[in-house]
Amino acid sequence: MAKKLWGGRFAKATDPLVEEFTRSVQYDYKLAEYDIIGSLVHIQILKNAGYLNKTEKAKLESGLKALYSAVKDGTFKPDLSCEDIHTDIQNKLQAKVGDLVMKLHTARSRNEQVVFATKLYCKAGLMKLQEALVDLDITLCELAAKNSDVVIPGFTHMQHAQPVYLMDYLMAYGEMLKRDYDRTWVAAKNIELTMGAGALAGTPIDAAKYNVDVSGYIKGNKDLRKSFKLQPTVNSLDSVSDRDFVIEVLNTAAIIGMHLSRLSEDIIIWSSKEFGFISIDDAFCTGSSLMPQKKNPDVLELVRGYTGRLYGNLMSVLAMMKGLPLTYNRDMQLDKEPLFDSIEIVSAELAVLSGLVKGLKFNKAKIEQHLEDESLYATDLVYYLVGKGVAFKNAHTIVGKLVKYSIDNSVEIKSMTERELGKFSASFKKSDIVKLLDPKTSVESKKSLKRG
Ligand code: ARG
């Protein structure tokens, strides 16, 4: 059985059922590199405070750096019999530096250790998401630019509404991704790295000794790295029991997931035979074991499906936190799996969607067929009448009647005579009406957009 970080007060060995039930190393090993960074920071503080001399610090540092390299090159194997990753790292460090390791835990508690490591995990995870969000956004922009002349029917209530440029449709998702990017930024900035909480009550080390620069350990965006400045805790009770940052990351992931799910749903619908707007590259579809003709958008369905997990992860941590008295309670250990899960799901979704979107091909002929539906231009006819001085509400009623007449009598508006049109409004001029029943004319008549 692996060594624990506690035990002196116990007269009996822990029941194996308890060991098993309380263990978290099987998932919190993902915090290994961040826990090691936490220890590297902590030994600088201990040195500043006079608890470690130069040689001791150097010895611990070289042991920790060796462990860090092992994590980075994949040779670090978590000991699954340990209680958690913090215990495992301490034991592994002991194997390298001997009993000097006993000094490492001076003025330190896992309650704080776990917060520090999880905060670093969150910051790094958010930075990864930012890169992936930018990638997908660029892919959408490129697809939009390649198809800048394509007009498609726009929908409300899943019914034909008005024609819109495909590029505007795609860039609507670009707008969502931009807001997502901003949310990742804010979530990362909100994460304050603190030490000095101890288990809950603070430590005997003077706050001034916590003036340690952490940014050197962190790769990535320069501006964000500035927020990696370590600060002495302002309120140690809050520091060890705050999980707002986890919830903000889960919230950010849930919203990204919701956006990706909507994009997926649009692509699923567009790729159906009924719509036929697009074809998805074979490399991003799957087949059926029974029906040989099938080419299914499973990737998109999984993106849609995972959204449930992302919401669930957010809800599980919100619910887990809601009744907890101050300060640390073991319940909080249960924030890890949802957190890791959400970051991993969203990263994978962004990567696979970027590949899929790159390979989308639009079927212009089929889209044009859909654009023949004259009801798409009804609103343009209303604006036409308004331009002739008819009040909007009256124009709306006139065109409503015209559309109904066209449906009831199976006659296209564009083939109606001037006299027939005149029955609805004296202001209708056939040659004008025919020009208005056109996708390009329709989209070009909209002047209110200030495209980015
Ligand atoms: N594995 C624990 C967690 O993730 C670490 C903190 C344990 N602290 C304690 N007092 N038992 O929350």
Residues whose N, C-alpha, C, O or C-beta is under 5 A from the ligand:
A	BS01	LIG	S24 D84 R110 N111 V114 M332 Q333
